[in-house]
């Protein structure tokens, strides 16, 4: 198939009649737009001709394809990038091809084919629930809902409140429509050891049947911990997590807990201007052992670590969070093959080097959002990652003075945007930055299956074993669940009605409650002799995936972990038919 690019140059998108210009007639281009495909939300990554054209043809950002300037070199220079990097082979061809064209701000396209519209949302997602929600952390609860936690702030000013809510909590069924769900502490139950300090930057994790809520106590220069059996409390005070001194030459705030695939827990913390990491004890209530510095720089803070493939990614923010319209906050990232570093950015600069860092994940892009930063991450049901962070609206950057005029704070509502992984590096919306218009929403409901929240088994059917043995139950942690008893050694299957899409991501919360029991997730099931099941094997400490065709196990995958069955595994062994 041949594609012909017709490009125009030196004008904004609304210059053309097909994009709404009522004054300038562009009938020929409008006719092409009416009979082709028109991209209404297609953006150039740069205002400079040559790098923008290269991005259009390659799908890469300018700092990756390395064509930074026009021929006359009016802005951007290759020497601004690393000396040891060579021009990619494909770039030479792109230069020759691009000489034939001029860039179109938006490619013209016409009457689109309208598939079933996906749900959309518009930032900030905290609108309607609270007025501001700085430093947001998010988790999907065992009840299937999402919960977000924010820094202590006057979140209800629009309702006439002058005071603050202490670590406010929001709840959502879809990650983008939120309601207020309480706060971690109130003035009446706030622990005395805080000595009146405001509480900042919560981080939430689930471990050993409890939600662990870590938070900063700047007035005591430490990190606190509260735990609860449910995402909304009641919360039990666990005291300070850090020793004094902590071993990190920085402000002891902005913490994030991370548990590696071998079960080792770590805590990252630090603000203005160093981030440190240390191992934690087994119950994740205290740091212990050596403290390692992993990042430093001008106003560096807000570390958050995830593991993806062979790398650990350290997200962080720098350049100042809270200066209203003058805030320079942005999210950056470095990666390492070890949770304790050394971490480097995407240009090879060490995060401990005393120089500016690359690796920008999200920064101000010229729309209404100033100083986007202090992030956490969340994954929707399709497996898509989302950056959860705050931004400052340019039209209203400051809150009204609160607490009888003693607090003058920056407005920082919660934003959620798609996080793309490109060439092994994360970036918001493929480099487009924070969104300020309607965008496609996270996938928050399963195509097949459910969470038994109706209290029954409607939409499910039993196969083999004792069908009568399937019942629903309820507990404070998981809410409603399905369980089976009385089946002996014969497996019993509970199958959802409907057909899953070919691009499948399956998820289940499985628990084996008897010493000789087993539980599994049925991924595909035609009949007893043709099925795919992932079993939790307690005796082997493994997740065993059995592909059975024609009554025989054709392929088996055994995922092992040194500390037992966890969310991730160190290696997979495959065995053939037997």
MIMI-6601 format. One record per residue (C-alpha): x, y, z; residue in one letter. Coordinates in steps of 0.1 Angstrom, whole numbers, plus 5000, padded with zeros to 4 digits. Example, Ala and Ser with C-alpha at 12.3 -4.5 7.8 and 13.67 -1.06 7.14 Angstrom:
<nodes>
512349555078a;513749895071s;
</nodes>
This chain:
<nodes>
500050005000x;501350354991x;500750655012x;500951014999x;501651285025x;500451635015x;501751885040x;501452255045x;503552475067x;503652785089x;500052785102x;497952685132x;495452405130x;492452645129x;493752815098x;491952555077x;488252565070x;487752195078x;488952285114x;486552565119x;488052875103x;485053085091x;487153345073x;489753175051x;488452955023x;490452635018x;488052424996x;490552184982x;492052095015x;488552075030x;487551835003x;490451615010x;489651625047x;486051525040x;487051215021x;489951115042x;490751065078x;490951365101x;492851345134x;491251585158x;493751535187x;497051475169x;499851695182x;503351785171x;506051725197x;507952045187x;507452375168x;510552325147x;510052185112x;512651915107x;512351745141x;508551755139x;508651585105x;511051315117x;508651245146x;505751215123x;507550955101x;509250765129x;506850785159x;509750895181x;510251205202x;513051445189x;515451365217x;515250995205x;515551035167x;518151315173x;517051555146x;516851855168x;516952145144x;516352275109x;519152285084x;519952645095x;520252525131x;518152795146x;517452595177x;518652265192x;522052105186x;523251745184x;526051835208x;523351905234x;522951525234x;525451255245x;528851255226x;528850875224x;525550845205x;525450805167x;522750915143x;520450615138x;520650455104x;516950525096x;517450895104x;519550955073x;516750835051x;514251035070x;516351355064x;516351285026x;512651215025x;511751515047x;513451745023x;510451695000x;507751805024x;506652075048x;505051995081x;501251995086x;500352105121x;497651845120x;497251595091x;493951665073x;491351395075x;487651375069x;484551195079x;485750935104x;484350585109x;482750585143x;483350275163x;481650225197x;482850525217x;485150455246x;484450625279x;486250955284x;487151175312x;488751525317x;491351635342x;491351715371x;489651395382x;489251515418x;486751785407x;483451755424x;484851565454x;487451805467x;488952145458x;492552025460x;494351695464x;498151725465x;500651435464x;498051165455x;498650795461x;496250535447x;495450175453x;492849925440x;491149785471x;490349425476x;486649525471x;487449615435x;487249995441x;490050245438x;491150455467x;493250775466x;494950945496x;496251305496x;498251555517x;496551735545x;494952045530x;491852265531x;490052035506x;486452165513x;486852545509x;484052555483x;481752415510x;482652685535x;485352495555x;488252705567x;490252415582x;492052115568x;491251745564x;494151525577x;495151285549x;491851295530x;490550975512x;488650945479x;486950645465x;486050555428x;484650265408x;486450375376x;489650575386x;488250905372x;484950965391x;485551025427x;483651075460x;484851175494x;485450875517x;486851025549x;490251095563x;492950895580x;493051105611x;490851375627x;491951635652x;490451415680x;492351095672x;495551225657x;498551065675x;500151275701x;503651195690x;503051415659x;503151715682x;500751915660x;502651865627x;500751875594x;500851545575x;501951515539x;502551285509x;500850955518x;501850625502x;499650325504x;500349945500x;498649625508x;500549355527x;499849065551x;496049135551x;496449505560x;496549835542x;499850015551x;499550395549x;502950575551x;502850945555x;505351235561x;505451415595x;507551725586x;507251875621x;509151575634x;511251525603x;510251155600x;507850915583x;504750765601x;502750455595x;499150365601x;497450025592x;493949915586x;492049605575x;490049825550x;491050115527x;489050365548x;489950265583x;489750275612x;493450325612x;495950195639x;498950415646x;502250225642x;504550515651x;507650635632x;509250425605x;512650595605x;515250595632x;516750925644x;518951015628x;517750845596x;521050815579x;519851025549x;521251385545x;517851525535x;514351615547x;512951285560x;509651305541x;508151195507x;508350825513x;507350535491x;507450165500x;508449905475x;508549525478x;510749335454x;509849015436x;511848815462x;509648955490x;512349205502x;510649535513x;512349865509x;511550225518x;512550525496x;512350875511x;513851215509x;513151575499x;515251875490x;517651755477x;518451375481x;516451055479x;517650755499x;516650385502x;516950125530x;515549775536x;512649735559x;511849465585x;509549175576x;506349345588x;507249675569x;507149885601x;510750005604x;513850055582x;516949865591x;520449825578x;522450035554x;521050355539x;521950425503x;521650755484x;520150695450x;519251045436x;520151415442x;519551745426x;517852075429x;514652025450x;514651645442x;511851465461x;508851235459x;510550905449x;508350625437x;509750285425x;508250015402x;509849715386x;509249645350x;511149365332x;514849365342x;514749725355x;513749915386x;512350255377x;512750545402x;510250825395x;510851155412x;509951525410x;512151825411x;512252205406x;509752305433x;506252185440x;504452475456x;505052815442x;501652865426x;501952995391x;505752995393x;506152625402x;508552435380x;507652085392x;508051795368x;508251415370x;511451245359x;512750895360x;515850685361x;516350315360x;518750055374x;519149675375x;519149695414x;516649845437x;519450035455x;520950175422x;522850315407x;520050475387x;520650655354x;518450865331x;517750795294x;520850975284x;523150785307x;523451055334x;523650915369x;520851035392x;523551105418x;525551325394x;525551695403x;524151805370x;520751845353x;518951515345x;516851405315x;514251135317x;511251365317x;507951175323x;505551465326x;506151835325x;504252155317x;503352155281x;501752495276x;498152405284x;496452495318x;498652265339x;501552415358x;504052225379x;502751865373x;504451625398x;504551405429x;503351085413x;502250735420x;501350475395x;498150265390x;497249985365x;493749945351x;492049615343x;493449605308x;497049625321x;497549985310x;499550195334x;498450545345x;500350825361x;498650965392x;499851305401x;498851665408x;498951985387x;498352355393x;495552515372x;496852835356x;493553005359x;493352955397x;496752855410x;496152945447x;493752845474x;492153115496x;494053165528x;492952895553x;493052825590x;492153185599x;494453315573x;497553135586x;497852895556x;498553015521x;498652715498x;498852625462x;495852455446x;496952115434x;494051885422x;494551525412x;495351435376x;495451095359x;497051035326x;498050735304x;501650625310x;503250485279x;506450275278x;508550365248x;511950205241x;512050095278x;511250445292x;507950575306x;506350895294x;502951045297x;500751025266x;503650935243x;505251275252x;502151495249x;502151575286x;499251635310x;495851635294x;493351915297x;490551795275x;488451475270x;490651165268x;489950785268x;489350665303x;490950365321x;489450025317x;487649975350x;485249685343x;485949335332x;484749215298x;483948875314x;483548785350x;482948995380x;483449045418x;480248875431x;479249215446x;475549125441x;475948855468x;475048575444x;476248365415x;474148525388x;476048515355x;478148215366x;477747845360x;479347545377x;481147255359x;482246925373x;482646845409x;479946945434x;478047235418x;476147275450x;479447335468x;479747695454x;478647965478x;479348335482x;480648485514x;481748825527x;484548965548x;485749315555x;488849275533x;487649125501x;483949205505x;481948945485x;483748635472x;482948285459x;484247965477x;483847595472x;483647315497x;482746945498x;484246855464x;486846605476x;489646555451x;487546635420x;488146985407x;485047205404x;484947495379x;482947825383x;482747975348x;481548325338x;479048355311x;480248525279x;483348515258x;486648695266x;488348895239x;491348755221x;493649005237x;493248865272x;494448985306x;493148765334x;493148865371x;491948685402x;492448705440x;492848345450x;493148205485x;493747845496x;492347805531x;492847425537x;496247245539x;495447005511x;493247245490x;493947415457x;492547715438x;493047825403x;491948075376x;490247925346x;491448135316x;489647925289x;487247635292x;485447435264x;484947125284x;486746905310x;489246785284x;489947125268x;490847405292x;493547635305x;493847675343x;496447855364x;496647675397x;498147795430x;500147495442x;500847535479x;503047225481x;505347345453x;505247715462x;504447785426x;501847895401x;501247615377x;499547685344x;498147375327x;497047385290x;494947075284x;493846975249x;491946655241x;492346535276x;496146565277x;498346845292x;500046985262x;502047275279x;502747355315x;504247665329x;505647655365x;506348005379x;508647995410x;509648245436x;512248185463x;509948325490x;506748145478x;503948255456x;503748635451x;502548875424x;505748815404x;508048525399x;511748485394x;511648235366x;509248015346x;509947655336x;508147515306x;507547145301x;505946975270x;503246715264x;503046415286x;
</nodes>
